[in-house]
């Protein structure tokens, strides 16, 4: 329900690039993209990432986030 509340509060996301991520208690985040695009059909919604709340502090979670960011082409460029 919190995601519905968020979408209602930010109608300006309608034509933006949305990158869904979050923690979950076991249900995953597979429905995030579908739900976000139902609110914002003109938005570009990139691949989502979900991490189990029980494992969010594990060292593997940091690697998952880094790999996801790299896969999306969003890693910070160093000069």
MODELLER restraints for C-alpha pairs under 7 A, 6 or more apart:
rsr = mdl.restraints
at = mdl.atoms
rsr.add(forms.Gaussian(group=physical.xy_distance, feature=features.Distance(at['CA:7:A'], at['CA:39:A']), mean=6.86, stdev=0.5))
rsr.add(forms.Gaussian(group=physical.xy_distance, feature=features.Distance(at['CA:13:A'], at['CA:40:A']), mean=6.89, stdev=0.5))
rsr.add(forms.Gaussian(group=physical.xy_distance, feature=features.Distance(at['CA:14:A'], at['CA:40:A']), mean=4.60, stdev=0.5))
rsr.add(forms.Gaussian(group=physical.xy_distance, feature=features.Distance(at['CA:14:A'], at['CA:42:A']), mean=5.97, stdev=0.5))
rsr.add(forms.Gaussian(group=physical.xy_distance, feature=features.Distance(at['CA:14:A'], at['CA:43:A']), mean=5.41, stdev=0.5))
rsr.add(forms.Gaussian(group=physical.xy_distance, feature=features.Distance(at['CA:15:A'], at['CA:42:A']), mean=5.26, stdev=0.5))
rsr.add(forms.Gaussian(group=physical.xy_distance, feature=features.Distance(at['CA:15:A'], at['CA:43:A']), mean=4.39, stdev=0.5))
rsr.add(forms.Gaussian(group=physical.xy_distance, feature=features.Distance(at['CA:16:A'], at['CA:43:A']), mean=5.06, stdev=0.5))
rsr.add(forms.Gaussian(group=physical.xy_distance, feature=features.Distance(at['CA:16:A'], at['CA:44:A']), mean=6.30, stdev=0.5))
rsr.add(forms.Gaussian(group=physical.xy_distance, feature=features.Distance(at['CA:17:A'], at['CA:43:A']), mean=5.80, stdev=0.5))
rsr.add(forms.Gaussian(group=physical.xy_distance, feature=features.Distance(at['CA:17:A'], at['CA:44:A']), mean=4.61, stdev=0.5))
rsr.add(forms.Gaussian(group=physical.xy_distance, feature=features.Distance(at['CA:17:A'], at['CA:45:A']), mean=5.83, stdev=0.5))
rsr.add(forms.Gaussian(group=physical.xy_distance, feature=features.Distance(at['CA:18:A'], at['CA:43:A']), mean=6.89, stdev=0.5))
rsr.add(forms.Gaussian(group=physical.xy_distance, feature=features.Distance(at['CA:18:A'], at['CA:44:A']), mean=6.05, stdev=0.5))
rsr.add(forms.Gaussian(group=physical.xy_distance, feature=features.Distance(at['CA:18:A'], at['CA:45:A']), mean=4.74, stdev=0.5))
rsr.add(forms.Gaussian(group=physical.xy_distance, feature=features.Distance(at['CA:18:A'], at['CA:46:A']), mean=6.27, stdev=0.5))
rsr.add(forms.Gaussian(group=physical.xy_distance, feature=features.Distance(at['CA:19:A'], at['CA:45:A']), mean=5.99, stdev=0.5))
rsr.add(forms.Gaussian(group=physical.xy_distance, feature=features.Distance(at['CA:19:A'], at['CA:46:A']), mean=5.19, stdev=0.5))
rsr.add(forms.Gaussian(group=physical.xy_distance, feature=features.Distance(at['CA:19:A'], at['CA:47:A']), mean=6.77, stdev=0.5))
rsr.add(forms.Gaussian(group=physical.xy_distance, feature=features.Distance(at['CA:19:A'], at['CA:48:A']), mean=6.28, stdev=0.5))
rsr.add(forms.Gaussian(group=physical.xy_distance, feature=features.Distance(at['CA:20:A'], at['CA:32:A']), mean=6.86, stdev=0.5))
rsr.add(forms.Gaussian(group=physical.xy_distance, feature=features.Distance(at['CA:20:A'], at['CA:48:A']), mean=4.74, stdev=0.5))
rsr.add(forms.Gaussian(group=physical.xy_distance, feature=features.Distance(at['CA:20:A'], at['CA:49:A']), mean=6.60, stdev=0.5))
rsr.add(forms.Gaussian(group=physical.xy_distance, feature=features.Distance(at['CA:21:A'], at['CA:48:A']), mean=5.39, stdev=0.5))
rsr.add(forms.Gaussian(group=physical.xy_distance, feature=features.Distance(at['CA:21:A'], at['CA:49:A']), mean=4.63, stdev=0.5))
rsr.add(forms.Gaussian(group=physical.xy_distance, feature=features.Distance(at['CA:21:A'], at['CA:50:A']), mean=5.56, stdev=0.5))
rsr.add(forms.Gaussian(group=physical.xy_distance, feature=features.Distance(at['CA:22:A'], at['CA:49:A']), mean=6.62, stdev=0.5))
rsr.add(forms.Gaussian(group=physical.xy_distance, feature=features.Distance(at['CA:22:A'], at['CA:50:A']), mean=5.07, stdev=0.5))
rsr.add(forms.Gaussian(group=physical.xy_distance, feature=features.Distance(at['CA:22:A'], at['CA:51:A']), mean=6.46, stdev=0.5))
rsr.add(forms.Gaussian(group=physical.xy_distance, feature=features.Distance(at['CA:23:A'], at['CA:50:A']), mean=5.39, stdev=0.5))
rsr.add(forms.Gaussian(group=physical.xy_distance, feature=features.Distance(at['CA:23:A'], at['CA:51:A']), mean=4.75, stdev=0.5))
rsr.add(forms.Gaussian(group=physical.xy_distance, feature=features.Distance(at['CA:23:A'], at['CA:52:A']), mean=5.40, stdev=0.5))
rsr.add(forms.Gaussian(group=physical.xy_distance, feature=features.Distance(at['CA:23:A'], at['CA:53:A']), mean=5.24, stdev=0.5))
rsr.add(forms.Gaussian(group=physical.xy_distance, feature=features.Distance(at['CA:24:A'], at['CA:50:A']), mean=6.68, stdev=0.5))
rsr.add(forms.Gaussian(group=physical.xy_distance, feature=features.Distance(at['CA:24:A'], at['CA:51:A']), mean=6.25, stdev=0.5))
rsr.add(forms.Gaussian(group=physical.xy_distance, feature=features.Distance(at['CA:24:A'], at['CA:52:A']), mean=4.94, stdev=0.5))
rsr.add(forms.Gaussian(group=physical.xy_distance, feature=features.Distance(at['CA:24:A'], at['CA:53:A']), mean=5.40, stdev=0.5))
rsr.add(forms.Gaussian(group=physical.xy_distance, feature=features.Distance(at['CA:25:A'], at['CA:52:A']), mean=5.75, stdev=0.5))
rsr.add(forms.Gaussian(group=physical.xy_distance, feature=features.Distance(at['CA:25:A'], at['CA:53:A']), mean=5.71, stdev=0.5))
rsr.add(forms.Gaussian(group=physical.xy_distance, feature=features.Distance(at['CA:26:A'], at['CA:52:A']), mean=6.19, stdev=0.5))
rsr.add(forms.Gaussian(group=physical.xy_distance, feature=features.Distance(at['CA:28:A'], at['CA:50:A']), mean=5.96, stdev=0.5))
rsr.add(forms.Gaussian(group=physical.xy_distance, feature=features.Distance(at['CA:29:A'], at['CA:49:A']), mean=6.91, stdev=0.5))
rsr.add(forms.Gaussian(group=physical.xy_distance, feature=features.Distance(at['CA:29:A'], at['CA:50:A']), mean=5.39, stdev=0.5))
rsr.add(forms.Gaussian(group=physical.xy_distance, feature=features.Distance(at['CA:33:A'], at['CA:45:A']), mean=6.49, stdev=0.5))
rsr.add(forms.Gaussian(group=physical.xy_distance, feature=features.Distance(at['CA:37:A'], at['CA:43:A']), mean=6.86, stdev=0.5))
rsr.add(forms.Gaussian(group=physical.xy_distance, feature=features.Distance(at['CA:55:A'], at['CA:61:A']), mean=6.95, stdev=0.5))
rsr.add(forms.Gaussian(group=physical.xy_distance, feature=features.Distance(at['CA:69:A'], at['CA:75:A']), mean=5.70, stdev=0.5))
